[in-house]
């Protein structure tokens, strides 16, 4: 059950309790046959109804409800109605549950002292009848019981909240530990191998150029791939270690991706339409990953010669489209891979949609539509 549903249910319960207590108080007064002279009966019934209906606000304003029910109880006692202070007991329970223990105790002591005086003011014969109507010992017991019930429930809720916080902290700590473990595994297993590939490629390119030989395109591609893999691994490790010093890649870094694709022999072009405004970090990161994965596939797997990248920034959506003239034939299903799956998961998580597949005229096309809302960035 959501927080909103719980709040609606609590209000409904409070309203039902208020109506039920009010009806019980009025019925008790009517069945007792008491009929004060003049307009006293009208005042008494009004105070009975006010004290009962005030219980509808006992969760939101427990102190105010305690005061209203106490004053109404004293008032209808003074008006001549021999009716138990039921509404005040509910108010005591709610106030103690909300944590107002000292205030509730003081108010209850005042009530116990004032109720006999109210009974005297009602015109009953003698102090004996006044003290009998106040039901001193019985009312003390009921007040203590109501306060104890409220305190018990308050302690139970506090322990439940502490247990929930403990569970959340434990889950968060375990997630942090697992993230750090994965970071260590990636560092230990991949960093060395990628560094070896990168160094060997750099040495081979340097030796070839020193000898005046033409550097093979495949060797340049390996060199660039090693550098990119090293950068990506470093960024991944920083993210896993919760390092906020490295800014995430976004829309401003897409031109660098296109320029890098040209060094791999892919004639890539970029077009950005619409007004470039501040976008959520998740959206910008997703755009970067879509362009990166699409250009990588076009250059290394699809044997494409040309590729176009278009980013349209609309009022409520951002559209990314990457097309190439590779070997993908019309009507064939795209080969399943982690890259395409990762792009689709990122877009779907943001509430968008992604379409990827061969184009009608040959080649491959990736098109993503991502809903966006403008954000204000803190300098």
C-alpha positions in Angstrom: 0.0 0.0 0.0 1.3 3.4 -1.0 1.8 6.4 1.4 -1.2 8.2 -0.3 -3.5 5.2 0.2 -2.4 4.8 3.8 -3.2 8.5 4.5 -6.7 8.2 2.9 -7.3 5.0 4.9 -6.2 6.7 8.2 -8.5 9.7 7.5 -11.4 7.3 6.8 -10.8 5.5 10.1 -10.6 8.8 12.1 -13.8 10.0 10.5 -15.6 6.7 11.3 -14.3 6.9 15.0 -15.5 10.5 15.3 -19.0 9.7 13.9 -19.3 6.6 16.1 -18.2 8.3 19.3 -20.5 11.3 18.6 -23.5 9.0 18.0 -22.8 7.0 21.2 -22.5 10.2 23.3 -25.7 11.6 21.9 -27.5 8.3 22.3 -26.4 8.0 25.9 -27.5 11.5 26.7 -30.9 10.9 25.0 -31.5 7.6 26.8 -30.7 8.9 30.2 -33.9 11.0 30.2 -31.9 14.1 31.4 -33.5 17.3 30.2 -31.9 20.5 31.7 -34.1 23.5 31.9 -34.0 26.3 29.4 -31.4 26.1 26.7 -29.0 24.0 28.7 -30.0 20.9 26.9 -29.2 22.5 23.5 -25.8 23.6 24.8 -25.1 20.2 26.3 -25.9 18.4 23.0 -23.8 20.8 21.0 -20.8 20.2 23.3 -21.3 16.4 23.1 -21.3 16.6 19.3 -18.3 19.0 19.2 -16.2 16.7 21.5 -17.0 13.6 19.4 -16.5 15.2 16.0 -13.2 16.7 17.0 -11.8 13.2 17.1 -11.7 13.3 13.3 -8.5 15.5 13.6 -6.8 13.5 16.4 -3.9 12.4 14.2 -3.2 15.8 12.6 -3.8 18.0 15.7 -3.7 15.8 18.8 -3.1 18.7 21.3 -5.9 20.8 19.9 -8.3 17.8 20.0 -7.3 17.1 23.6 -8.2 20.7 24.5 -11.5 20.6 22.6 -12.7 17.3 24.1 -11.6 18.4 27.6 -13.5 21.7 27.4 -16.6 20.0 25.9 -16.6 17.3 28.6 -16.4 19.9 31.4 -19.1 22.0 29.6 -21.7 19.2 29.2 -21.1 18.0 32.7 -21.8 21.6 33.9 -24.9 21.6 31.7 -26.3 18.6 33.6 -25.5 15.7 31.3 -24.3 12.6 33.2 -22.3 11.2 30.2 -18.8 9.5 30.5 -15.9 11.5 29.0 -15.4 8.9 26.2 -14.2 11.5 23.6 -11.6 12.8 26.0 -10.2 9.2 26.5 -9.7 8.9 22.8 -8.0 12.2 22.7 -5.7 11.2 25.6 -4.8 8.0 23.6 -4.0 10.1 20.5 -2.0 12.7 22.3 0.2 10.2 24.1 0.7 8.2 20.9 1.9 11.5 19.3 4.5 11.9 22.1 2.8 14.6 24.2 3.0 12.6 27.5 3.7 15.4 29.9 1.1 17.8 28.5 -1.5 15.0 28.5 -0.8 14.1 32.1 -1.1 17.7 33.2 -4.3 18.2 31.2 -5.8 15.0 32.7 -5.0 16.1 36.3 -6.8 19.4 35.6 -9.7 17.5 34.2 -10.0 15.3 37.3 -10.0 18.4 39.5 -12.5 20.4 37.4 -15.0 17.7 36.7 -16.4 17.6 40.3 -16.8 21.4 40.2 -18.6 21.1 36.9 -20.9 18.6 38.4 -21.6 21.0 41.3 -22.4 23.7 38.9 -24.9 21.5 37.2 -27.2 21.9 40.3 -27.0 18.3 41.6 -27.8 17.9 45.3 -24.8 17.9 47.6 -21.2 17.2 47.2 -21.8 13.4 47.4 -23.7 13.3 44.2 -21.1 15.6 42.6 -18.3 13.3 43.5 -20.3 10.3 42.5 -20.9 11.8 39.0 -17.2 12.6 38.6 -16.5 8.9 39.1 -13.1 9.8 40.5 -11.3 6.4 40.7 -13.0 4.9 37.6 -12.1 7.9 35.5 -8.5 7.8 36.7 -8.2 4.2 35.8 -9.7 4.9 32.3 -7.3 7.8 31.8 -4.3 5.7 32.8 -5.4 2.9 30.5 -5.9 5.3 27.5 -2.5 6.8 28.1 -0.8 3.5 28.5 -2.3 2.2 25.3 -1.2 5.3 23.4 2.4 5.0 24.9 2.6 1.3 24.0 1.6 1.9 20.4 4.0 4.8 20.2 6.9 2.7 21.4 5.8 -0.1 19.0 5.8 2.3 16.0 9.2 3.7 17.1 10.7 0.3 17.2 9.2 -0.6 13.8 10.7 2.6 12.3 14.1 1.8 13.8 13.9 -1.7 12.5 13.0 -0.4 9.0 15.9 2.0 9.1 18.3 -0.7 10.2 17.1 -2.9 7.3 17.7 -0.1 4.9 21.1 0.7 6.2 22.1 -3.0 6.1 20.9 -3.3 2.5 22.7 -0.1 1.5 25.9 -1.3 3.2 25.7 -4.6 1.5 25.1 -2.9 -1.9 28.1 -0.7 -1.3 30.3 -3.7 -0.4 29.2 -5.5 -3.5 29.8 -2.5 -5.7 33.3 -2.2 -4.2 33.9 -5.9 -4.7 32.9 -5.6 -8.4 35.2 -2.6 -8.8 38.1 -4.6 -7.3 37.4 -7.6 -9.6 37.2 -5.4 -12.7 40.4 -3.6 -11.7 42.3 -6.8 -11.0 41.1 -8.7 -14.0 40.8 -6.1 -16.8 43.1 -3.2 -16.1 46.3 -5.1 -16.6 45.2 -6.8 -19.8 43.8 -3.6 -21.3 47.0 -1.8 -20.4 49.1 -4.5 -22.1 47.1 -4.1 -25.3 47.3 -0.4 -25.2 51.1 -0.3 -24.6 51.8 -2.9 -27.3 49.7 -1.0 -29.8 51.4 2.3 -28.9 54.8 0.7 -29.3 53.9 -0.9 -32.6 52.6 2.4 -34.0 55.7 4.3 -32.7 58.1 1.8 -34.3 56.3 1.8 -37.6 56.4 5.6 -37.8 60.0 5.7 -36.7 60.9 3.4 -39.6 59.0 5.5 -42.0 56.5 2.7 -42.7 52.8 3.2 -43.2 50.8 2.3 -40.1 48.1 -0.3 -40.9 44.6 0.9 -40.3 43.9 -2.1 -38.2 46.7 -1.3 -35.8 45.5 2.3 -35.5 42.0 0.9 -34.7 43.5 -1.3 -32.0 45.4 1.6 -30.5 42.2 3.8 -30.4 40.2 0.9 -29.0 42.7 0.4 -26.3 42.6 4.0 -25.3 38.8 4.1 -25.3 38.6 0.8 -23.3 41.0 2.3 -20.8 38.9 5.5 -20.5 35.7 3.5 -20.2 37.1 1.2 -17.6 38.4 4.1 -15.5 35.0 5.8 -15.7 33.2 2.6 -14.7 35.5 2.1 -11.7 35.0 5.7 -10.6 31.2 5.2 -10.8 31.3 2.0 -8.9 33.5 3.6 -6.2 31.0 6.5 -6.1 33.6 9.0 -7.2 31.9 12.3 -8.2 35.1 14.0 -9.4 34.7 12.8 -13.0 31.8 14.4 -14.8 29.5 12.0 -16.7 29.6 11.9 -20.5 26.7 13.7 -22.1 25.5 15.5 -25.2 28.4 17.9 -25.3 30.8 14.9 -25.7 28.9 13.5 -28.8 31.1 15.6 -31.3 34.2 13.9 -29.8 32.6 10.5 -30.6 31.9 11.5 -34.2 35.5 12.8 -34.6 36.9 9.6 -33.1 34.8 7.5 -35.5 36.5 9.4 -38.4 39.9 8.3 -37.2 38.7 4.7 -37.6 37.9 5.3 -41.2 34.1 6.0 -40.9 32.9 9.1 -42.6 30.6 10.3 -39.8 28.6 13.5 -39.6 26.6 15.1 -36.8 23.5 17.3 -36.9 22.0 18.8 -33.8 18.5 20.3 -34.1 16.4 22.3 -31.7 17.5 24.3 -28.7 20.2 22.6 -26.6 19.1 23.1 -23.0 19.9 21.6 -19.7 18.8 17.9 -19.6 18.8 15.3 -16.8 22.1 13.6 -16.4 20.6 10.2 -17.1 19.2 11.4 -20.5 22.5 12.9 -21.6 24.4 9.7 -20.6 21.9 7.6 -22.5 22.3 9.7 -25.6 26.1 9.4 -25.4 25.9 5.6 -25.0 23.5 5.2 -28.0 25.8 7.2 -30.3 28.9 5.5 -29.0 27.5 2.0 -29.4 26.0 2.7 -32.8 29.1 4.2 -34.3 31.3 1.4 -32.9 29.0 -1.2 -34.5 29.0 0.7 -37.8 32.8 1.0 -37.9 33.9 -2.4 -36.6 31.1 -4.8 -37.3 29.0 -3.5 -40.2 31.8 -2.5 -42.6 30.1 0.8 -43.0 31.8 3.7 -44.9 29.3 6.5 -44.0 27.2 7.2 -40.9 25.0 10.1 -39.9 24.1 11.1 -36.4 21.2 13.4 -35.7 20.0 14.7 -32.3 16.8 16.7 -32.2 16.0 18.5 -28.9 12.3 19.0 -28.7 10.1 20.7 -26.1 9.2 17.4 -24.4 11.3 14.7 -26.0 14.8 14.2 -27.4 15.2 12.1 -30.6 18.5 10.3 -31.4 19.0 8.7 -34.8 22.1 7.0 -36.1 22.2 5.5 -39.6 24.9 3.8 -41.6 25.4 2.2 -45.0 26.8 -1.1 -43.7 26.2 -4.7 -44.6 22.8 -5.1 -42.9 20.3 -6.3 -45.5 16.6 -5.2 -45.5 14.2 -7.6 -43.9 16.8 -9.3 -41.8 16.6 -9.4 -38.0 19.4 -7.6 -36.1 21.9 -9.9 -34.5 21.2 -10.0 -30.7 24.0 -8.5 -28.7 24.7 -6.9 -25.3 25.2 -3.5 -26.9 21.7 -3.3 -28.5 20.2 -4.8 -25.3 21.9 -2.2 -23.1 20.7 0.7 -25.3 17.1 -0.6 -25.1 17.2 -1.0 -21.4 18.6 2.5 -20.9 15.9 4.1 -23.1 13.1 2.0 -21.6 14.2 2.9 -18.0 13.7 6.6 -18.9 10.2 5.9 -20.3 11.3 6.1 -23.9 11.3 3.8 -26.9 14.0 2.5 -29.2 13.8 1.0 -32.7 16.9 -0.7 -34.2 17.1 -2.7 -37.4 18.1 -2.8 -41.1 17.1 0.1 -43.3 15.0 -0.2 -46.4 17.8 1.0 -48.7 20.5 -1.1 -46.9 22.5 -0.4 -43.8 21.4 -0.1 -40.2 19.4 2.5 -38.2 19.0 3.1 -34.5 16.3 5.6 -33.4 15.5 6.5 -29.8 12.8 8.8 -28.5 13.4 9.9 -24.9 10.9 12.0 -22.9 12.6 14.8 -21.1 11.9 17.6 -18.6 14.2 20.6 -18.2 16.2 20.7 -15.0 18.1 23.5 -13.2 21.7 22.7 -12.7 23.6 24.0 -9.7 26.7 25.8 -10.7 
